[in-house]
Amino acid sequence: MGQRIVTGVVAGAGFLALLLVGGGFYSALLALLALIGFHEYVRLNKQPAARLDVIAGYAAVLLLSLPTLPPGWVAPSVETVAWLLMLALLAGTVFSKNSIQLEHASLLFLGAFYIGLGFRYMSATRELEHGLFWSLLAFLCIWGSDAGAYFVGKAVGRRKLWPAISPNKTVEGAIGGLAVAVAVALVFAWIRPELLGAGRAATIGIAAAVFGTLGDLIQSAYKRLRGVKDSGTLLPGHGGVLDRTDSWIIVFPVLHLLSLLPV
């Protein structure tokens, strides 16, 4: 637990510092995390890191996780990245004479968009007008939900939420996490009422808690399928990047797609 706390404080402080700075520093951090997360995904699926189709996956993740590029560079659209990656992966099955199979191509395509788009929406949120406010709102709702679920679950949790996938999660914990996330969002509405109304804030809190839990369950189900406890070992006591960001890469796209954040 001591190692977990130290790692959490140091990593959290560094992340928040770059979030506050924003700009290229924060975008570069998110792109790096996306690439590490895809590396963990590749290892979970026992794919060789140096194979050309896997390298194409890394390139797609990098392009997806950077919604804007430096001046003079043209960022390809999501549709362009999707088509180019699809072409590269399918061509790989041909030129490898099916040693790269369609199952490999499908897994890499899924992983590139699951991870790349999640981090793309995080970066896009920071670039909004008042982007720091919206980013902190989303992150603190997610973290508040996690903390509320943990402590309420430990204190009064009795009924298992989804024991086949995550045996420690409880219904009571999930309700507690939702309540904390809504409370956090309402505090943001109270601080900046000109940016965020109470009703919209409560909806953001509910979405962060519900879809954050879903993101956690998705990663738990995948790790259970692959027979591993953690996606990686980058963060001592916490596992890998995907272990720490599984909620983020689901919640941020959801908040945009539901138009809960400003365009």
Residue pairs with C-beta under 8 A, 6 or more apart in sequence:
1 237
3 236
3 237
4 236
4 237
4 238
5 237
6 237
7 235
7 236
7 237
7 238
8 237
8 238
11 235
11 238
11 244
15 29
18 25
18 26
18 29
19 26
19 126
19 132
19 135
19 136
19 139
20 132
22 126
22 127
22 131
22 132
24 70
26 123
26 126
27 66
27 68
27 123
27 126
30 65
30 119
30 122
30 123
31 62
31 65
31 66
31 119
31 123
33 119
33 241
33 245
34 61
34 62
34 64
34 65
34 115
34 116
34 118
34 119
35 58
35 61
35 62
35 65
36 232
36 234
36 240
36 241
37 115
37 119
37 231
37 240
37 241
37 242
37 245
37 249
38 57
38 58
38 61
38 111
38 112
38 115
38 116
39 49
39 58
39 232
40 231
40 232
40 240
40 241
40 242
41 111
41 114
41 115
41 231
41 242
42 49
42 54
42 57
42 108
42 111
43 49
43 232
44 222
44 223
44 226
44 228
44 231
45 107
45 111
45 226
47 54
47 104
47 107
47 108
48 54
51 100
52 88
52 92
53 88
53 89
53 92
53 96
53 100
53 104
53 105
53 108
54 108
56 85
56 88
56 89
56 92
56 108
57 85
57 89
57 108
57 109
57 111
57 112
59 85
60 81
60 84
60 85
60 112
60 113
60 116
61 112
61 115
61 116
62 116
63 75
63 76
63 81
63 116
64 78
64 81
64 112
64 113
64 116
64 117
64 119
64 120
65 115
65 116
65 119
65 120
65 123
66 75
66 120
66 123
67 75
67 120
67 123
67 124
67 127
68 75
68 123
68 127
69 75
76 84
78 117
78 120
81 116
82 113
85 109
85 112
86 109
89 100
89 104
89 105
89 108
89 109
90 105
92 100
92 105
93 100
93 101
93 102
93 105
114 249
115 242
115 249
117 249
117 253
118 245
118 248
118 249
118 250
118 252
118 253
119 245
119 249
121 252
121 253
121 255
121 256
122 135
122 248
122 249
122 252
124 256
125 131
125 134
125 135
125 138
125 252
125 255
125 256
125 261
126 132
126 135
128 134
128 261
128 262
129 262
130 192
130 195
130 262
133 188
133 192
133 195
134 261
134 262
136 188
137 184
137 185
137 188
137 196
137 204
138 204
138 208
138 251
138 252
138 255
138 261
139 248
140 184
140 188
141 181
141 184
141 185
141 204
141 205
141 208
141 209
141 212
141 251
142 181
142 208
142 212
142 247
142 248
142 251
144 177
144 180
144 181
144 183
144 184
145 177
145 178
145 180
145 181
145 205
145 208
145 209
145 212
145 213
145 247
146 177
146 212
146 247
147 177
147 180
148 173
148 176
148 177
148 178
148 179
148 180
148 181
149 169
149 173
149 174
149 176
149 177
149 213
150 173
150 177
151 176
152 172
152 173
152 175
152 176
152 177
153 168
153 169
153 170
153 172
153 173
153 174
153 176
154 173
156 172
157 170
157 171
157 172
157 173
158 170
158 171
158 172
159 170
159 171
159 172
160 167
160 169
160 170
160 171
161 169
161 170
161 171
161 173
161 174
161 213
162 169
162 217
165 217
165 220
165 221
165 224
166 216
166 217
166 220
169 213
169 216
169 217
174 209
174 213
177 209
177 212
177 213
178 205
178 206
178 209
178 210
180 209
181 205
181 206
181 208
181 209
181 212
182 201
182 202
182 205
182 206
182 209
183 205
184 205
185 196
185 201
185 202
185 204
185 205
185 208
186 198
186 201
186 202
186 205
188 196
188 201
189 196
189 197
189 198
189 200
189 201
196 204
200 260
203 260
204 255
204 260
207 251
207 254
207 255
207 258
207 260
208 251
208 255
211 247
211 250
211 251
211 254
212 247
212 250
212 251
213 247
214 250
215 246
215 247
215 248
215 249
215 250
215 251
216 246
216 247
218 246
218 250
219 231
219 242
219 243
219 246
223 229
223 230
223 231
229 239
230 239
230 240
230 243
231 239
231 240
231 241
231 242
231 243
232 239
232 240
232 241
232 242
232 243
233 239
233 240
234 240
234 241
235 241
235 243
235 244
238 244
255 261
